[in-house]
C-alpha cells in the first residue's frame, strides 16, 4: 500500500520504509518438516512474505514460528502448540 506502508523514491529502486520500528511474528503451519522446507526448498513462501512484504516496508525483526507436521498430528501436539502460540501472544513476542 504505497503511502501507508512505503513510499516510492524518485530516482531510486528502493522505497522509503514507513513501518520502521514495527515488529512481526509469522506463525506458519505446514505438513513439510522445517528442515526439508529450508534445506531443499529454501523456504519460498516464508521468504516472500518475510522479506518481500514485511521487511520491504521496514518491519524488523520478523520472527518465525513454524508448526509442522500438521497432517496426522495428535491432539496433544495441537494442544501444546496452541499453548505456545497463546503464550507468544500474551508476551507480545
Backbone atoms as SQL, in Angstrom:
CREATE TABLE atoms (id INTEGER PRIMARY KEY, chain TEXT, resi INTEGER, resn TEXT, atom TEXT, x REAL, y REAL, z REAL);
INSERT INTO atoms VALUES
  (1, 'A', 1, 'UNK', 'N', 0.829, -1.167, 0.000),
  (2, 'A', 1, 'UNK', 'CA', 0.000, 0.000, 0.000),
  (3, 'A', 1, 'UNK', 'C', 0.890, 1.253, 0.000),
  (4, 'A', 2, 'UNK', 'N', 1.225, 1.728, -1.185),
  (5, 'A', 2, 'UNK', 'CA', 2.032, 2.943, -1.259),
  (6, 'A', 2, 'UNK', 'C', 1.374, 4.086, -0.479),
  (7, 'A', 3, 'UNK', 'N', 2.196, 4.807, 0.255),
  (8, 'A', 3, 'UNK', 'CA', 1.702, 5.916, 1.047),
  (9, 'A', 3, 'UNK', 'C', 1.302, 5.522, 2.455),
  (10, 'A', 4, 'UNK', 'N', 1.114, 4.231, 2.683),
  (11, 'A', 4, 'UNK', 'CA', 0.759, 3.740, 4.015),
  (12, 'A', 4, 'UNK', 'C', 1.882, 2.885, 4.586),
  (13, 'A', 5, 'UNK', 'N', 2.397, 1.973, 3.782),
  (14, 'A', 5, 'UNK', 'CA', 3.448, 1.080, 4.259),
  (15, 'A', 5, 'UNK', 'C', 4.824, 1.417, 3.670),
  (16, 'A', 6, 'UNK', 'N', 4.830, 2.074, 2.529),
  (17, 'A', 6, 'UNK', 'CA', 6.077, 2.514, 1.903),
  (18, 'A', 6, 'UNK', 'C', 5.763, 3.655, 0.952),
  (19, 'A', 7, 'UNK', 'N', 6.802, 4.391, 0.560),
  (20, 'A', 7, 'UNK', 'CA', 6.668, 5.449, -0.437),
  (21, 'A', 7, 'UNK', 'C', 7.717, 5.241, -1.510),
  (22, 'A', 8, 'UNK', 'N', 7.331, 5.440, -2.747),
  (23, 'A', 8, 'UNK', 'CA', 8.302, 5.397, -3.833),
  (24, 'A', 8, 'UNK', 'C', 9.228, 6.596, -3.713),
  (25, 'A', 9, 'UNK', 'N', 10.509, 6.388, -4.039),
  (26, 'A', 9, 'UNK', 'CA', 11.505, 7.456, -4.019),
  (27, 'A', 9, 'UNK', 'C', 11.965, 7.664, -5.449),
  (28, 'A', 10, 'UNK', 'N', 11.726, 8.861, -5.955),
  (29, 'A', 10, 'UNK', 'CA', 12.079, 9.151, -7.337),
  (30, 'A', 10, 'UNK', 'C', 13.579, 8.962, -7.559),
  (31, 'A', 11, 'UNK', 'N', 13.921, 8.238, -8.615),
  (32, 'A', 11, 'UNK', 'CA', 15.311, 8.002, -8.956),
  (33, 'A', 11, 'UNK', 'C', 15.966, 6.877, -8.181),
  (34, 'A', 12, 'UNK', 'N', 15.207, 6.190, -7.329),
  (35, 'A', 12, 'UNK', 'CA', 15.769, 5.087, -6.540),
  (36, 'A', 12, 'UNK', 'C', 14.919, 3.837, -6.713),
  (37, 'A', 13, 'UNK', 'N', 15.575, 2.681, -6.815),
  (38, 'A', 13, 'UNK', 'CA', 14.801, 1.441, -6.896),
  (39, 'A', 13, 'UNK', 'C', 14.261, 0.997, -5.528),
  (40, 'A', 14, 'UNK', 'N', 14.713, 1.673, -4.468),
  (41, 'A', 14, 'UNK', 'CA', 14.324, 1.287, -3.117),
  (42, 'A', 14, 'UNK', 'C', 13.314, 2.279, -2.544),
  (43, 'A', 15, 'UNK', 'N', 12.314, 1.765, -1.856),
  (44, 'A', 15, 'UNK', 'CA', 11.296, 2.653, -1.298),
  (45, 'A', 15, 'UNK', 'C', 11.718, 3.228, 0.052),
  (46, 'A', 16, 'UNK', 'N', 11.002, 4.235, 0.479),
  (47, 'A', 16, 'UNK', 'CA', 11.115, 4.709, 1.854),
  (48, 'A', 16, 'UNK', 'C', 10.210, 3.811, 2.678),
  (49, 'A', 17, 'UNK', 'N', 10.770, 3.187, 3.694),
  (50, 'A', 17, 'UNK', 'CA', 10.037, 2.225, 4.512),
  (51, 'A', 17, 'UNK', 'C', 9.281, 2.978, 5.605),
  (52, 'A', 18, 'UNK', 'N', 7.957, 2.872, 5.587),
  (53, 'A', 18, 'UNK', 'CA', 7.138, 3.643, 6.519),
  (54, 'A', 18, 'UNK', 'C', 6.755, 2.883, 7.784),
  (55, 'A', 19, 'UNK', 'N', 7.149, 1.624, 7.884),
  (56, 'A', 19, 'UNK', 'CA', 6.792, 0.837, 9.064),
  (57, 'A', 19, 'UNK', 'C', 8.000, 0.519, 9.942),
  (58, 'A', 20, 'UNK', 'N', 9.033, 1.337, 9.861),
  (59, 'A', 20, 'UNK', 'CA', 10.203, 1.137, 10.726),
  (60, 'A', 20, 'UNK', 'C', 9.773, 1.260, 12.176),
  (61, 'A', 21, 'UNK', 'N', 10.385, 0.455, 13.030),
  (62, 'A', 21, 'UNK', 'CA', 10.023, 0.446, 14.438),
  (63, 'A', 21, 'UNK', 'C', 8.941, -0.563, 14.776),
  (64, 'A', 22, 'UNK', 'N', 8.352, -1.167, 13.764),
  (65, 'A', 22, 'UNK', 'CA', 7.330, -2.192, 13.976),
  (66, 'A', 22, 'UNK', 'C', 7.998, -3.566, 13.928),
  (67, 'A', 23, 'UNK', 'N', 7.428, -4.520, 14.641),
  (68, 'A', 23, 'UNK', 'CA', 7.923, -5.889, 14.629),
  (69, 'A', 23, 'UNK', 'C', 6.790, -6.820, 14.206),
  (70, 'A', 24, 'UNK', 'N', 7.145, -8.062, 13.878),
  (71, 'A', 24, 'UNK', 'CA', 6.131, -9.029, 13.463),
  (72, 'A', 24, 'UNK', 'C', 6.553, -10.441, 13.837),
  (73, 'A', 25, 'UNK', 'N', 5.576, -11.288, 13.909),
  (74, 'A', 25, 'UNK', 'CA', 5.818, -12.720, 14.063),
  (75, 'A', 25, 'UNK', 'C', 4.930, -13.431, 13.045),
  (76, 'A', 26, 'UNK', 'N', 5.552, -14.279, 12.255),
  (77, 'A', 26, 'UNK', 'CA', 4.820, -15.118, 11.313),
  (78, 'A', 26, 'UNK', 'C', 4.629, -16.471, 11.978),
  (79, 'A', 27, 'UNK', 'N', 3.405, -16.940, 12.013),
  (80, 'A', 27, 'UNK', 'CA', 3.118, -18.284, 12.509),
  (81, 'A', 27, 'UNK', 'C', 2.623, -19.076, 11.303),
  (82, 'A', 28, 'UNK', 'N', 3.406, -20.077, 10.925),
  (83, 'A', 28, 'UNK', 'CA', 3.097, -20.848, 9.728),
  (84, 'A', 28, 'UNK', 'C', 2.896, -22.314, 10.097),
  (85, 'A', 29, 'UNK', 'N', 1.870, -22.906, 9.529),
  (86, 'A', 29, 'UNK', 'CA', 1.641, -24.339, 9.709),
  (87, 'A', 29, 'UNK', 'C', 1.900, -25.030, 8.383),
  (88, 'A', 30, 'UNK', 'N', 2.396, -26.259, 8.463),
  (89, 'A', 30, 'UNK', 'CA', 2.741, -26.985, 7.243),
  (90, 'A', 30, 'UNK', 'C', 2.772, -28.480, 7.516),
  (91, 'A', 31, 'UNK', 'N', 2.770, -29.227, 6.451),
  (92, 'A', 31, 'UNK', 'CA', 2.988, -30.669, 6.556),
  (93, 'A', 31, 'UNK', 'C', 4.440, -31.021, 6.281),
  (94, 'A', 32, 'UNK', 'N', 5.173, -30.094, 5.680),
  (95, 'A', 32, 'UNK', 'CA', 6.581, -30.299, 5.377),
  (96, 'A', 32, 'UNK', 'C', 7.419, -29.994, 6.617),
  (97, 'A', 33, 'UNK', 'N', 8.296, -30.907, 7.018),
  (98, 'A', 33, 'UNK', 'CA', 9.173, -30.600, 8.151),
  (99, 'A', 33, 'UNK', 'C', 10.017, -29.359, 7.847),
  (100, 'A', 34, 'UNK', 'N', 10.283, -28.562, 8.861),
  (101, 'A', 34, 'UNK', 'CA', 11.022, -27.309, 8.685),
  (102, 'A', 34, 'UNK', 'C', 12.370, -27.529, 8.017),
  (103, 'A', 35, 'UNK', 'N', 13.122, -28.552, 8.423),
  (104, 'A', 35, 'UNK', 'CA', 14.443, -28.785, 7.849),
  (105, 'A', 35, 'UNK', 'C', 14.351, -29.036, 6.346),
  (106, 'A', 36, 'UNK', 'N', 13.302, -29.742, 5.908),
  (107, 'A', 36, 'UNK', 'CA', 13.149, -30.036, 4.484),
  (108, 'A', 36, 'UNK', 'C', 12.780, -28.767, 3.721),
  (109, 'A', 37, 'UNK', 'N', 11.863, -27.990, 4.278),
  (110, 'A', 37, 'UNK', 'CA', 11.450, -26.742, 3.631),
  (111, 'A', 37, 'UNK', 'C', 12.644, -25.812, 3.451),
  (112, 'A', 38, 'UNK', 'N', 13.508, -25.741, 4.449),
  (113, 'A', 38, 'UNK', 'CA', 14.670, -24.864, 4.363),
  (114, 'A', 38, 'UNK', 'C', 15.759, -25.450, 3.473),
  (115, 'A', 39, 'UNK', 'N', 16.124, -26.725, 3.697),
  (116, 'A', 39, 'UNK', 'CA', 17.260, -27.325, 3.004),
  (117, 'A', 39, 'UNK', 'C', 17.010, -27.536, 1.507),
  (118, 'A', 40, 'UNK', 'N', 15.863, -28.051, 1.147),
  (119, 'A', 40, 'UNK', 'CA', 15.600, -28.390, -0.248),
  (120, 'A', 40, 'UNK', 'C', 14.801, -27.338, -1.002),
  (121, 'A', 41, 'UNK', 'N', 13.909, -26.649, -0.311),
  (122, 'A', 41, 'UNK', 'CA', 13.045, -25.685, -0.990),
  (123, 'A', 41, 'UNK', 'C', 13.493, -24.230, -0.779),
  (124, 'A', 42, 'UNK', 'N', 14.324, -23.978, 0.219),
  (125, 'A', 42, 'UNK', 'CA', 14.795, -22.633, 0.586),
  (126, 'A', 42, 'UNK', 'C', 13.650, -21.735, 1.065),
  (127, 'A', 43, 'UNK', 'N', 12.636, -22.335, 1.648),
  (128, 'A', 43, 'UNK', 'CA', 11.517, -21.626, 2.294),
  (129, 'A', 43, 'UNK', 'C', 10.916, -20.510, 1.430),
  (130, 'A', 44, 'UNK', 'N', 10.423, -20.825, 0.233),
  (131, 'A', 44, 'UNK', 'CA', 9.978, -19.765, -0.675),
  (132, 'A', 44, 'UNK', 'C', 8.804, -18.934, -0.152),
  (133, 'A', 45, 'UNK', 'N', 7.782, -19.562, 0.392),
  (134, 'A', 45, 'UNK', 'CA', 6.618, -18.801, 0.875),
  (135, 'A', 45, 'UNK', 'C', 7.000, -17.918, 2.053),
  (136, 'A', 46, 'UNK', 'N', 7.771, -18.473, 2.954),
  (137, 'A', 46, 'UNK', 'CA', 8.204, -17.721, 4.128),
  (138, 'A', 46, 'UNK', 'C', 9.089, -16.543, 3.728),
  (139, 'A', 47, 'UNK', 'N', 10.048, -16.765, 2.841),
  (140, 'A', 47, 'UNK', 'CA', 10.943, -15.694, 2.399),
  (141, 'A', 47, 'UNK', 'C', 10.175, -14.587, 1.689),
  (142, 'A', 48, 'UNK', 'N', 9.226, -14.960, 0.863),
  (143, 'A', 48, 'UNK', 'CA', 8.462, -13.951, 0.129),
  (144, 'A', 48, 'UNK', 'C', 7.699, -13.044, 1.081),
  (145, 'A', 49, 'UNK', 'N', 7.016, -13.643, 2.054),
  (146, 'A', 49, 'UNK', 'CA', 6.234, -12.836, 2.981),
  (147, 'A', 49, 'UNK', 'C', 7.124, -12.027, 3.921),
  (148, 'A', 50, 'UNK', 'N', 8.175, -12.678, 4.440),
  (149, 'A', 50, 'UNK', 'CA', 9.058, -12.005, 5.391),
  (150, 'A', 50, 'UNK', 'C', 9.853, -10.884, 4.728),
  (151, 'A', 51, 'UNK', 'N', 10.569, -11.219, 3.663),
  (152, 'A', 51, 'UNK', 'CA', 11.455, -10.246, 3.033),
  (153, 'A', 51, 'UNK', 'C', 10.726, -9.368, 2.018),
  (154, 'A', 52, 'UNK', 'N', 9.901, -9.990, 1.192),
  (155, 'A', 52, 'UNK', 'CA', 9.258, -9.265, 0.093),
  (156, 'A', 52, 'UNK', 'C', 8.088, -8.407, 0.518),
  (157, 'A', 53, 'UNK', 'N', 7.552, -8.642, 1.701),
  (158, 'A', 53, 'UNK', 'CA', 6.423, -7.838, 2.158),
  (159, 'A', 53, 'UNK', 'C', 6.758, -7.091, 3.449),
  (160, 'A', 54, 'UNK', 'N', 7.008, -7.820, 4.522),
  (161, 'A', 54, 'UNK', 'CA', 7.183, -7.175, 5.828),
  (162, 'A', 54, 'UNK', 'C', 8.461, -6.342, 5.906),
  (163, 'A', 55, 'UNK', 'N', 9.612, -6.935, 5.600),
  (164, 'A', 55, 'UNK', 'CA', 10.878, -6.194, 5.678),
  (165, 'A', 55, 'UNK', 'C', 10.957, -5.110, 4.600),
  (166, 'A', 56, 'UNK', 'N', 10.312, -5.316, 3.473),
  (167, 'A', 56, 'UNK', 'CA', 10.241, -4.314, 2.403),
  (168, 'A', 56, 'UNK', 'C', 9.649, -3.012, 2.925),
  (169, 'A', 57, 'UNK', 'N', 8.708, -3.124, 3.869),
  (170, 'A', 57, 'UNK', 'CA', 8.031, -1.958, 4.442),
  (171, 'A', 57, 'UNK', 'C', 8.710, -1.447, 5.699),
  (172, 'A', 58, 'UNK', 'N', 9.780, -2.119, 6.149),
  (173, 'A', 58, 'UNK', 'CA', 10.546, -1.648, 7.292),
  (174, 'A', 58, 'UNK', 'C', 10.316, -2.413, 8.581),
  (175, 'A', 59, 'UNK', 'N', 9.465, -3.422, 8.560),
  (176, 'A', 59, 'UNK', 'CA', 9.183, -4.185, 9.769),
  (177, 'A', 59, 'UNK', 'C', 10.383, -5.062, 10.101),
  (178, 'A', 60, 'UNK', 'N', 10.872, -4.916, 11.344),
  (179, 'A', 60, 'UNK', 'CA', 12.033, -5.688, 11.769),
  (180, 'A', 60, 'UNK', 'C', 12.148, -5.605, 13.286),
  (181, 'A', 61, 'UNK', 'N', 12.461, -6.706, 13.947),
  (182, 'A', 61, 'UNK', 'CA', 12.674, -8.031, 13.393),
  (183, 'A', 61, 'UNK', 'C', 11.354, -8.719, 13.060),
  (184, 'A', 62, 'UNK', 'N', 11.475, -9.710, 12.183),
  (185, 'A', 62, 'UNK', 'CA', 10.356, -10.580, 11.852),
  (186, 'A', 62, 'UNK', 'C', 10.726, -11.968, 12.368),
  (187, 'A', 63, 'UNK', 'N', 10.038, -12.400, 13.398),
  (188, 'A', 63, 'UNK', 'CA', 10.294, -13.717, 13.973),
  (189, 'A', 63, 'UNK', 'C', 9.359, -14.728, 13.337),
  (190, 'A', 64, 'UNK', 'N', 9.798, -15.993, 13.337),
  (191, 'A', 64, 'UNK', 'CA', 9.014, -17.049, 12.695),
  (192, 'A', 64, 'UNK', 'C', 8.777, -18.194, 13.668),
  (193, 'A', 65, 'UNK', 'N', 7.538, -18.644, 13.721),
  (194, 'A', 65, 'UNK', 'CA', 7.170, -19.847, 14.451),
  (195, 'A', 65, 'UNK', 'C', 6.625, -20.822, 13.413),
  (196, 'A', 66, 'UNK', 'N', 7.304, -21.931, 13.249),
  (197, 'A', 66, 'UNK', 'CA', 6.966, -22.928, 12.228),
  (198, 'A', 66, 'UNK', 'C', 6.394, -24.158, 12.926),
  (199, 'A', 67, 'UNK', 'N', 5.150, -24.492, 12.626),
  (200, 'A', 67, 'UNK', 'CA', 4.480, -25.620, 13.271),
  (201, 'A', 67, 'UNK', 'C', 4.252, -26.706, 12.226),
  (202, 'A', 68, 'UNK', 'N', 4.907, -27.856, 12.437),
  (203, 'A', 68, 'UNK', 'CA', 4.784, -28.943, 11.469),
  (204, 'A', 68, 'UNK', 'C', 5.264, -30.244, 12.095),
  (205, 'A', 69, 'UNK', 'N', 4.901, -31.363, 11.554),
  (206, 'A', 69, 'UNK', 'CA', 3.860, -31.553, 10.545),
  (207, 'A', 69, 'UNK', 'C', 2.465, -31.532, 11.182),
  (208, 'A', 70, 'UNK', 'N', 1.531, -30.998, 10.462),
  (209, 'A', 70, 'UNK', 'CA', 0.158, -30.890, 10.942),
  (210, 'A', 70, 'UNK', 'C', -0.640, -32.160, 10.630),
  (211, 'A', 71, 'UNK', 'N', -0.494, -32.630, 9.401),
  (212, 'A', 71, 'UNK', 'CA', -1.251, -33.825, 8.993),
  (213, 'A', 71, 'UNK', 'C', -0.868, -35.016, 9.870),
  (214, 'A', 72, 'UNK', 'N', -1.850, -35.706, 10.322),
  (215, 'A', 72, 'UNK', 'CA', -1.677, -36.890, 11.177),
  (216, 'A', 72, 'UNK', 'C', -1.094, -36.552, 12.551),
  (217, 'A', 73, 'UNK', 'N', -1.112, -35.269, 12.942),
  (218, 'A', 73, 'UNK', 'CA', -0.602, -34.922, 14.271),
  (219, 'A', 73, 'UNK', 'C', -1.636, -35.307, 15.328),
  (220, 'A', 74, 'UNK', 'N', -1.165, -35.448, 16.537),
  (221, 'A', 74, 'UNK', 'CA', -2.033, -35.865, 17.629),
  (222, 'A', 74, 'UNK', 'C', -2.731, -34.650, 18.249),
  (223, 'A', 75, 'UNK', 'N', -3.772, -34.922, 18.995),
  (224, 'A', 75, 'UNK', 'CA', -4.466, -33.878, 19.723),
  (225, 'A', 75, 'UNK', 'C', -3.510, -33.211, 20.710),
  (226, 'A', 76, 'UNK', 'N', -2.649, -33.997, 21.344),
  (227, 'A', 76, 'UNK', 'CA', -1.670, -33.461, 22.292),
  (228, 'A', 76, 'UNK', 'C', -0.715, -32.484, 21.593),
  (229, 'A', 77, 'UNK', 'N', -0.252, -32.834, 20.400),
  (230, 'A', 77, 'UNK', 'CA', 0.619, -31.961, 19.605),
  (231, 'A', 77, 'UNK', 'C', -0.069, -30.615, 19.363),
  (232, 'A', 78, 'UNK', 'N', -1.320, -30.670, 18.943),
  (233, 'A', 78, 'UNK', 'CA', -2.072, -29.447, 18.673),
  (234, 'A', 78, 'UNK', 'C', -2.282, -28.607, 19.917),
  (235, 'A', 79, 'UNK', 'N', -2.590, -29.245, 21.022),
  (236, 'A', 79, 'UNK', 'CA', -2.808, -28.520, 22.267),
  (237, 'A', 79, 'UNK', 'C', -1.518, -27.853, 22.754),
  (238, 'A', 80, 'UNK', 'N', -0.391, -28.541, 22.610),
  (239, 'A', 80, 'UNK', 'CA', 0.901, -27.960, 23.006),
  (240, 'A', 80, 'UNK', 'C', 1.200, -26.710, 22.181),
  (241, 'A', 81, 'UNK', 'N', 0.967, -26.782, 20.873),
  (242, 'A', 81, 'UNK', 'CA', 1.240, -25.636, 20.016),
  (243, 'A', 81, 'UNK', 'C', 0.273, -24.494, 20.277),
  (244, 'A', 82, 'UNK', 'N', -0.984, -24.817, 20.565),
  (245, 'A', 82, 'UNK', 'CA', -1.934, -23.758, 20.907),
  (246, 'A', 82, 'UNK', 'C', -1.486, -23.004, 22.153),
  (247, 'A', 83, 'UNK', 'N', -0.988, -23.727, 23.134),
  (248, 'A', 83, 'UNK', 'CA', -0.482, -23.086, 24.349),
  (249, 'A', 83, 'UNK', 'C', 0.716, -22.190, 24.042),
  (250, 'A', 84, 'UNK', 'N', 1.639, -22.689, 23.210),
  (251, 'A', 84, 'UNK', 'CA', 2.826, -21.905, 22.849),
  (252, 'A', 84, 'UNK', 'C', 2.436, -20.625, 22.109),
  (253, 'A', 85, 'UNK', 'N', 1.518, -20.756, 21.162),
  (254, 'A', 85, 'UNK', 'CA', 1.087, -19.591, 20.387),
  (255, 'A', 85, 'UNK', 'C', 0.340, -18.617, 21.290),
  (256, 'A', 86, 'UNK', 'N', -0.492, -19.107, 22.157),
  (257, 'A', 86, 'UNK', 'CA', -1.202, -18.253, 23.113),
  (258, 'A', 86, 'UNK', 'C', -0.203, -17.483, 23.972),
  (259, 'A', 87, 'UNK', 'N', 0.806, -18.176, 24.489),
  (260, 'A', 87, 'UNK', 'CA', 1.827, -17.533, 25.322),
  (261, 'A', 87, 'UNK', 'C', 2.617, -16.487, 24.546),
  (262, 'A', 88, 'UNK', 'N', 2.905, -16.738, 23.266),
  (263, 'A', 88, 'UNK', 'CA', 3.591, -15.755, 22.443),
  (264, 'A', 88, 'UNK', 'C', 2.731, -14.495, 22.328),
  (265, 'A', 89, 'UNK', 'N', 1.439, -14.688, 22.144),
  (266, 'A', 89, 'UNK', 'CA', 0.529, -13.547, 22.039),
  (267, 'A', 89, 'UNK', 'C', 0.442, -12.776, 23.341),
  (268, 'A', 90, 'UNK', 'N', 0.444, -13.465, 24.440),
  (269, 'A', 90, 'UNK', 'CA', 0.347, -12.796, 25.739),
  (270, 'A', 90, 'UNK', 'C', 1.602, -11.976, 26.038),
  (271, 'A', 91, 'UNK', 'N', 2.756, -12.473, 25.582),
  (272, 'A', 91, 'UNK', 'CA', 4.023, -11.761, 25.810),
  (273, 'A', 91, 'UNK', 'C', 4.232, -10.644, 24.801),
  (274, 'A', 92, 'UNK', 'N', 3.469, -10.697, 23.714),
  (275, 'A', 92, 'UNK', 'CA', 3.698, -9.728, 22.650),
  (276, 'A', 92, 'UNK', 'C', 4.984, -10.013, 21.900),
  (277, 'A', 93, 'UNK', 'N', 5.404, -11.279, 21.947),
  (278, 'A', 93, 'UNK', 'CA', 6.679, -11.662, 21.322),
  (279, 'A', 93, 'UNK', 'C', 6.493, -12.157, 19.922);
